[in-house]
Amino acid sequence: MAQDRVVVQSVGLVLGGDVGGTSTRILVASHDGMSLRRGTAGGGNPTAHPETAADALDRSLCEALEGLDPAMVRAAVIGLAGGTALHHPRVSAAFGRVWAANGLTCAPAYVPDLEVAFAAGTAEPDGTVLIAGTGASAGALRDRRLIQTADGHGWLLGDDGSGFWLGREAARATLCSLDAGGPLGPLATSVLGALAIAEHPPAGEPPGPSHRRARVISTLNERPPIRLAELAPLVTSAFENDDAVAGDIVERAAGLLSRTLGRIREAGEVTPIVLAGSLAGERSPVGARLRAMVSERFAGDVFSAADGVGGAAWLALASLDPAAANNEVRARLVQH
């Protein structure tokens, strides 16, 4: 055992990170692709969470590095959604302080989350990737480097078909149902339940059929806009209960994501297509419909990004020792 420890330390460790709007995940791995420790925290996208992103990175790093010597981490790649925010001196300084405070001495390579997701889905150097989680974006890659993107414009200006988009559409559909009157379907009922809005107004509020409509509007406007993404799972549940409104939202979301992919996928291209993120998963109704659309419209094999943080760790290993970053090691890192 002692001999093994010396060998691991002599070649060093690698660190991968996957920082998104919903979660921040860190993986520390050995030179041969064995996962040593992981850390998880809340959303660390500095655009969506400007005040708490650095803290999320700090918590996930602390957990992943517990019991390890951070000085043995020789290479680190962090896939980051909202990475343009790092150009802001305040954000960059906060991330730098967190990195140093955790005892890490290697310089982190912050790369687009699209590059990390693509590496998590395939070992091929060229292809196309689409991420659909809290946000949504697509990218074309050559030699594992991003050369073109589509969407990823954030909740205010884009991210069509994303978790935020689904949550907003769920809220909009609920308001439309309340405007129309009559019985509410599974989606509208679940949205009102999630927002704790009762059928009858509480004591002291004026009665009337529009009180729930007013409460939905005021409740959602009092929250940070990104929290609309919390309503996205309700669309899935309502879809599974054959709610027609949810079915329409799912269909439109898949169509928007397919369209985003089409903005950067060259005609006749046969390189791999990687689908990543919770909404693009095989068990998601949006993901299932999206995969059908992609297969009908595009050539090339379609892969799922099993574990984005594993893809980041593999890219870190490739930067440290390209010969060691073979497909067998990649598969080991992303199988979690």
N, C-alpha and C positions, 0 to 999 in steps of 0.2 A: 504493500500500500504506500509506504513512504517513497519507494522508487517511482511509483506512478505519479505521486504528487510533484516530485522534482521535474519529471518530464513535462507535465502540464504547465508548470511555472516557466520552464525554459522556453517554451514556444509561445506562451502567453494565452490570454483569453480574448474573446471578441464580444461585443455588445451590440444588440440590435434594438431598435425602438420603433414603435408604430403609434404615432400621436394623432388622434383624430378628435372630432367634435364630441363624441360620446365617451371615449375611453383613452387612456394613456397606458401603453404596455411596453415593458422592457424585458429583454431576454439576455442573459449572460450564458455563453456557451464555450465549450472547450475547443481546441484546435481541430479535433476530429468530429465536431458537430454534435457533441453530447450536450443536452440542455442541463445547465447547472442550477440556475435559479431564475425565477420570474417575478416581476413586480407589476401591479396594476393600480391605477388610480382613475379619477374622473377625467372628463374631457380636457385635453391640453392644446386644442387648436387656439393659437394666440389671437386669431381674428374673431372667433366666436366667443372666446373666454379670455379677453385681454387682461382681466384682473387676477385670474386664478390659474392661468396656464402654467406659469413657472412653478407654482406650488404643486400642481398635479405631476409635473415632471419630477420634482423633488421627492414626492412620496413614492412614486413608482421606482425611482432609482434606489432609494433607501431600502426598499423591500427586496429588490433584485440583488443588491450588493451585500446584503446581510451575511456575515460569516465568510465573505470573500475579501481578498486584498484588491482594492480598486486599482492599485498601481500595476497589477498584472493584466489589466485590460489594455491591449495594444492597438486595437482598432475599434471604431464605433461608427455605425451608420444609423441615423434616425430619420425615418420616413415621417414627413410632417405635412398635414393639411393646414392650409392657411400660412404657409411658409413665408409669404411675402411680408408678413408682419415682423419677421426677424430683422428686416431692414430698418425698423424703427429702433433708434438707439436705446430707448428704455426697455423694450422687450428683449433686445439682444443682450443687454447688460444683465437683466434678470435671469435669463437662461444661462449666461456665463457664470454668474454667481452660484447658481444651483449646481452646475457641473463641477466647479472647483470645490464647493463645500462637501461634495460626496467623495472627494479624494481622487477623482479621475484626472489622469495626467495626459492622456492622448487627446488630440483635438477631435471633436465630433464632426462627422460629415452629415450635415442636414440636407436631405434630398427630398424631392417631391414624393408624396405618398404613392403616386402612380408607379414610380420605379420600384418601390418596395413591394407593392401588390403584384406587379408583373413577375418579379423574381420569385414570389411565393407561389405563382401558378405554373411556371415553366422555367426550364434552364436555357431555353432558346434565347438568343440575343436580340432578335427582332420580332416585332408583333404589335398588337394593340391591346389596351387594357381599359376596362371601365370599372369605376368604383361607384357603388350606390349604397350609401349609409345615411348618416345625418345629412351629408351633402352629396353631390353627384358630379363626377367629372370623368373624362376619357382622355387617353393619351396614346400617341404613336411613339414607338421606341426603336432605336437602332443602336446596336452594341450596348444594350441595356441602359441607354441614355434617352431621356425624353427629348423629342425633337418638335413635337406639336401637341397642343392640348385643345380640348373643347369643353365648354362650360366650366364648372368649378368656380362660378362667379359669386358664390355666397348666397345666403338665403334671401337677401333683398333684391338681387339682380338676376338670379338664375338658380342653379342646382335643381333643374327640372327633373321631376320623377324621384326626388330624394325623400328621405324620411321627413325632413322639414316640409317638403311639398305635400306629402301624404297627410301629415298632421294638419296643415293649413286647409287642405281640401276637405278633410273630415270636419273641421270647424265651420267652414263655409257651407258645406252640405247640411250641417245641423241647423245653422241659421236659416237656410232656405226652407227646411222642413218646418221650423217654428213659424216662419212667415206664412206658410201655406195653411197651417192649422191641420187638424185631423190627427190620426194615429201616427206615432213615430216608429221608425224601423229600428233594427238592432244597432246600427251605427250611431244614429242620433241619440238613442237611449243610453248607449255606453259612454258617449262623449259627455252628456249631462251628468252621468254618474261619476265620471273621472274628475269633473270640475266641481263636484259636490253641489249641484244645483237641483234643488227639490222641485217637485211639481207645483207646490203651493208656496207663496212667498212667506218668509218669516215674519213674526210679529213686528209691527211697526212699519212695514213696507206696504205701499198701496197695492191692493189686489188688482188683478187684470191678467188677461191671457198673454200679454207681452212681457211679463216680468222675467221669464226665463231667457228670452231673447236679450233683454238688457243686461242680465247677469252674465251671459256668455261673453258679450262684447266687453263689459267692464273687467271681468276676471282675466280674460286673455290679454287685454291691453295693459293690465297691471303687472304682467309677467315679462321677463326678457323674451323677445320674439323667438329665439332659438328653441325655447321650451315647447313650441308647437310640435316639435318632433316627438314629444312624449305621447302624442295622440296617434302616431303612426301604427303602433301595434293594434289599436282598436279597429283599424281598417282591415287588418288580417283576420281578426276574430269575427268581425261582421261578415267578411267574405266567406268564411267557413260556415257561417249560418245562412248562406244564400241571400244575403242582403244585396239587392240590385244596385243600390247607390254605391256600396263598397266595391261591387264588381266593376262598375263603370270607372271608379277611381283607379283600381288596379290595372285595368286595361289601358287607361290613359297614361299612367305612370310608366308602364312597360314600353308604350309607344314613344314616349318622350326620351327614355333612356336609349332605345334603339336608334332614334334619330340623332342623338348626341354622338353615339358611336359612328354613325354614318358620316358625320362631318369630318372625320379624320381617317376613316378606313378607305384606302385606295381601291378603286374598282378592280376586281380580279385578284386582289391580294390573297395569298394562301398562307401567310404566316399565322401563328397561333393568336387566338383571342382569349384573354384572361378576364373573367368576371369576378369581382371582389366586393365585399361589403355585405352587410346583413340582408339588404333588400334584394341583392342579386343572387343569393344562395338558392340552392336547389329546392329547399323546403319552404321558401317564401313564395306566395302566390304571384307576386310581382316578378320574382326571379324565374319561376316556371314559365310564365308567359313571355318574359324577355328572352329566355333561351330558345323558345319556339320561333320567335321573330328573328333572332340572330341567325338561327340555322336556315331559315327560309331566305334570308336576304344576303348573307355573307358566306364566302368560302373560308376554309381554314378550320382547324380543330379548335374546339372550345374547352377551356380548362377553368377550374375553380381555384381561386387563391385560398389555400387551406389556412394559412397562418401568416399574416403580413409581417409580424414581428420576427418570425423565422426567416422570411425572405430578407429582412434587413440584416439579420445576423449573418446570413450567407454572403450578402454583399460586403459586409465588414471583413469576413474571412477572405473573400476574393481580393480585397485591397491589401490584406496583410500577406497572403500566400496564395496566389492564383492557382498553383498546382494542387493545393489541398481542397479547393472549393469545387469538388466534382459533384455530379448529379446525385450520387449516393448520399453525400453529406447534406446536400440541399434537402433531399427527401426526409432525412432524419430530423432536420431542423424545423420543417414545416408540418410534420405529422401530428403535432399536438392538437 
